C-alpha cells in the first residue's frame, strides 16, 4: 500500500471496492481504469470542473485547509484529515459497497434484483432525478463563495471549506452516473451542470432555494441546517432506488452530508447562546447595539430558510412522485422500516389545503402524496434542532423561544403558493401580508445590520463577538488549532 502525502494511505487498484484508489488521476473505487472510454470522458470534464472551482468556488485565498478526505467507503475508518491546498483536493468517485443480493424494496418491481443498468423505459426519469440532484451541489458552493471574507473564526472557516469541497465531490458523484450510464445525453447534461450558475438571470439553477443569495453567516448556518437537511431526505429516498449505482452513490453521500448539518445545527446554537448571554447581560432583546443578533432576527432568518426549503419538496400532490415510486426509481425515507405493503395502491392520507380562506383537510391517495410524506419527515426532523436551540435559551433562564413557522408560511410551491399564511397558520389577504411580512421575514435593514456584525476573525482560537466558541474542535483537535493557513493576500 502506498501513501499520498495529502490524503494518507492510498489503496492499490486491486484492493476491495470499500477502498479508494488515489493513484489515479480521478480517485475512485469503481475500477475506472477498466473503462478507458469513460475514463477519457471524465478526464475531459475534470479541467472544466477545476476552472469552475477557481472561478466560482471559495474567494478567500488560502495556502491550505485542514480537510477531511475519504479513504474508504466502509463503516469504519473512512476518512483521513490533513492540511490540503484546496485546489489540490482529491475530488473523486466513491460508491458504497455493493450488496450482490440486493432486491428492489418497493413498487411494482418489489422483490426483483436491483438494477445494475438503466432500464430503457425509465431512462429519462432517472436522468432527470440525477440532474436535479447534481444541480444543487455546485449551486451551494456558488452561494457561499464570499463567506470566507467574513468568517467569525478560523474554526468556522474550515467548516465552510469542508462543506464546499464535499459539495464539489457530490457534483462528481452525479456526473459519474451521467457519463457512465446515459451516453451522449448524459455527457451533455454534465456540461450544463457547470454552465448554470446560482442567481444567474439567463441560466439559473433549477431549484429556487439555490438561486437565493447567502448574505451572511447566520444565513449560511440556516442553509446548512434547513436546506442541506432537505438534501439528506432527497438522498435518503434515492438511496432506496432500484437503480443500484444511484443507491450506492447516495448512500455514501449521506455520510458526508452529516457534517454539513452539524455545521448548521451547532452554528445556529452558538449564535443563540451568544444572543442569550447578551440578553441577560443587558436586559433587552435588541442586542445589535451590543454586538449580537437579536432573537427576533434569528427567528426571521429561520422562517425564511425553512419556508424556501419546504418548497424544495415540490407539490403536495404529484403524479410524477407516485410514478417514480411505483417504477422503483425513488423510495420513501427509511422505506424498509415502513409497516405497509410498499406498493401503496390502496393507501390514503390526509392533506391540508386552503378553501374559502380557511385551512381544511381532504383525503388523498398515498401514491399521489409522497412529496408530502417526505416533507412531513423532514419537518419533524427540523423540529429537533429547534428544541435543542430552545434548550440553550432555557438554560440561560430566558422565557423566549424559537419555533418553526406553519407549513403554509411564505410558500411558492404547492397548495399554499397562491395564498398568504402567517407563521402561526392564519390565512391572510394580500394587504395584511404586505403590512406584516417584515415582522416575519428578514428585511433589508435586518440584513444590513447583521452584515455590519460580520467582521472576520482570523486569529487562531478567537471568535467574533456575535457567536460563542464550540465546545470541541474538529477530529479531536483543540478549538484554537491552525485549521486554515491563509495566503498573504487573504490577510490583507
Secondary structure in CASP SS format (residue, H / E / C, confidence):
PFRMAT SS
TARGET T0000
AUTHOR 0000-0000-0000
METHOD secondary structure of the structure
MODEL  1
X C 1.00
X E 1.00
X E 1.00
X E 1.00
X C 1.00
X C 1.00
X C 1.00
X E 1.00
X E 1.00
X E 1.00
X C 1.00
X C 1.00
X C 1.00
X C 1.00
X C 1.00
X C 1.00
X C 1.00
X C 1.00
X E 1.00
X C 1.00
X E 1.00
X C 1.00
X C 1.00
X C 1.00
X C 1.00
X C 1.00
X E 1.00
X E 1.00
X C 1.00
X C 1.00
X C 1.00
X H 1.00
X H 1.00
X H 1.00
X C 1.00
X H 1.00
X H 1.00
X H 1.00
X H 1.00
X H 1.00
X H 1.00
X H 1.00
X H 1.00
X H 1.00
X H 1.00
X H 1.00
X H 1.00
X H 1.00
X H 1.00
X H 1.00
X H 1.00
X H 1.00
X H 1.00
X H 1.00
X H 1.00
X H 1.00
X C 1.00
X C 1.00
X C 1.00
X C 1.00
X C 1.00
X E 1.00
X E 1.00
X E 1.00
X E 1.00
X E 1.00
X E 1.00
X E 1.00
X E 1.00
X E 1.00
X C 1.00
X E 1.00
X C 1.00
X C 1.00
X C 1.00
X C 1.00
X C 1.00
X C 1.00
X E 1.00
X E 1.00
X E 1.00
X E 1.00
X E 1.00
X E 1.00
X C 1.00
X H 1.00
X H 1.00
X H 1.00
X C 1.00
X C 1.00
X C 1.00
X E 1.00
X E 1.00
X C 1.00
X C 1.00
X C 1.00
X C 1.00
X C 1.00
X C 1.00
X C 1.00
X C 1.00
X C 1.00
X E 1.00
X C 1.00
X C 1.00
X C 1.00
X H 1.00
X H 1.00
X H 1.00
X C 1.00
X C 1.00
X C 1.00
X E 1.00
X C 1.00
X E 1.00
X C 1.00
X C 1.00
X C 1.00
X C 1.00
X H 1.00
X H 1.00
X H 1.00
X H 1.00
X H 1.00
X H 1.00
X H 1.00
X H 1.00
X H 1.00
X H 1.00
X H 1.00
X H 1.00
X H 1.00
X H 1.00
X H 1.00
X H 1.00
X H 1.00
X H 1.00
X H 1.00
X H 1.00
X H 1.00
X H 1.00
X H 1.00
X H 1.00
X C 1.00
X C 1.00
X C 1.00
X H 1.00
X H 1.00
X H 1.00
X H 1.00
X C 1.00
X C 1.00
X C 1.00
X H 1.00
X H 1.00
X H 1.00
X H 1.00
X H 1.00
X H 1.00
X H 1.00
X H 1.00
X H 1.00
X H 1.00
X H 1.00
X H 1.00
X H 1.00
X H 1.00
X H 1.00
X H 1.00
X H 1.00
X H 1.00
X H 1.00
X H 1.00
X H 1.00
X H 1.00
X H 1.00
X H 1.00
X H 1.00
X H 1.00
X H 1.00
X H 1.00
X C 1.00
X H 1.00
X H 1.00
X H 1.00
X H 1.00
X H 1.00
X H 1.00
X H 1.00
X H 1.00
X H 1.00
X H 1.00
X H 1.00
X H 1.00
X H 1.00
X C 1.00
X C 1.00
X C 1.00
X C 1.00
X C 1.00
X C 1.00
X C 1.00
X C 1.00
X C 1.00
X C 1.00
X C 1.00
X C 1.00
X H 1.00
X H 1.00
X H 1.00
X H 1.00
X C 1.00
X C 1.00
X C 1.00
X C 1.00
X C 1.00
X H 1.00
X H 1.00
X H 1.00
X H 1.00
X H 1.00
X H 1.00
X H 1.00
X H 1.00
X H 1.00
X H 1.00
X H 1.00
X H 1.00
X H 1.00
X H 1.00
X H 1.00
X H 1.00
X H 1.00
X H 1.00
X H 1.00
X H 1.00
X H 1.00
X H 1.00
X C 1.00
X C 1.00
X C 1.00
X C 1.00
X E 1.00
X H 1.00
X H 1.00
X H 1.00
X H 1.00
X H 1.00
X H 1.00
X H 1.00
X H 1.00
X H 1.00
X H 1.00
X H 1.00
X H 1.00
X H 1.00
X H 1.00
X H 1.00
X H 1.00
X H 1.00
X H 1.00
X H 1.00
X H 1.00
X H 1.00
X H 1.00
X H 1.00
X H 1.00
X H 1.00
X H 1.00
X H 1.00
X H 1.00
X H 1.00
X H 1.00
X H 1.00
X H 1.00
X H 1.00
X H 1.00
X H 1.00
X H 1.00
X H 1.00
X H 1.00
X H 1.00
X C 1.00
X C 1.00
X C 1.00
X C 1.00
X C 1.00
X H 1.00
X H 1.00
X H 1.00
X C 1.00
X C 1.00
X C 1.00
X C 1.00
X H 1.00
X H 1.00
X H 1.00
X H 1.00
X H 1.00
X H 1.00
X H 1.00
X H 1.00
X H 1.00
X H 1.00
X H 1.00
X H 1.00
X H 1.00
X H 1.00
X H 1.00
X H 1.00
X H 1.00
X C 1.00
X C 1.00
X C 1.00
X C 1.00
X C 1.00
X C 1.00
X C 1.00
X H 1.00
X H 1.00
X H 1.00
X H 1.00
X H 1.00
X H 1.00
X H 1.00
X H 1.00
X H 1.00
X C 1.00
X C 1.00
X C 1.00
X C 1.00
X C 1.00
X C 1.00
X C 1.00
X H 1.00
X H 1.00
X H 1.00
X C 1.00
X C 1.00
X C 1.00
X C 1.00
X C 1.00
X C 1.00
X C 1.00
X C 1.00
X C 1.00
X C 1.00
X E 1.00
X E 1.00
X E 1.00
X E 1.00
X E 1.00
X E 1.00
X E 1.00
X E 1.00
X C 1.00
X C 1.00
X E 1.00
X E 1.00
X E 1.00
X E 1.00
X E 1.00
X E 1.00
X E 1.00
X E 1.00
X H 1.00
X H 1.00
X H 1.00
X H 1.00
X H 1.00
X H 1.00
X H 1.00
X H 1.00
X H 1.00
X H 1.00
X H 1.00
X H 1.00
X H 1.00
X H 1.00
X H 1.00
X H 1.00
X H 1.00
X H 1.00
X H 1.00
X H 1.00
X H 1.00
X H 1.00
X H 1.00
X H 1.00
X H 1.00
X H 1.00
X H 1.00
X H 1.00
X H 1.00
X H 1.00
X C 1.00
X C 1.00
X C 1.00
X C 1.00
X C 1.00
X C 1.00
X C 1.00
X C 1.00
X C 1.00
X C 1.00
X C 1.00
X C 1.00
X C 1.00
X C 1.00
X C 1.00
X C 1.00
X C 1.00
X C 1.00
X C 1.00
X C 1.00
X C 1.00
X C 1.00
X C 1.00
X C 1.00
X E 1.00
X E 1.00
X C 1.00
X C 1.00
X C 1.00
X C 1.00
X C 1.00
X E 1.00
X E 1.00
X C 1.00
X H 1.00
X H 1.00
X H 1.00
X H 1.00
X H 1.00
X H 1.00
X H 1.00
X H 1.00
X H 1.00
X H 1.00
X C 1.00
X C 1.00
X C 1.00
X C 1.00
X H 1.00
X H 1.00
X H 1.00
X H 1.00
X H 1.00
X H 1.00
X H 1.00
X H 1.00
X H 1.00
X H 1.00
X C 1.00
X C 1.00
X C 1.00
X C 1.00
X C 1.00
X C 1.00
X C 1.00
X C 1.00
X C 1.00
X C 1.00
X C 1.00
X C 1.00
X C 1.00
X C 1.00
X C 1.00
X C 1.00
X C 1.00
X C 1.00
X C 1.00
X C 1.00
X H 1.00
X H 1.00
X H 1.00
X C 1.00
X C 1.00
X C 1.00
X C 1.00
X C 1.00
X C 1.00
X C 1.00
X E 1.00
X E 1.00
X E 1.00
X C 1.00
X H 1.00
X H 1.00
X H 1.00
X H 1.00
X C 1.00
END
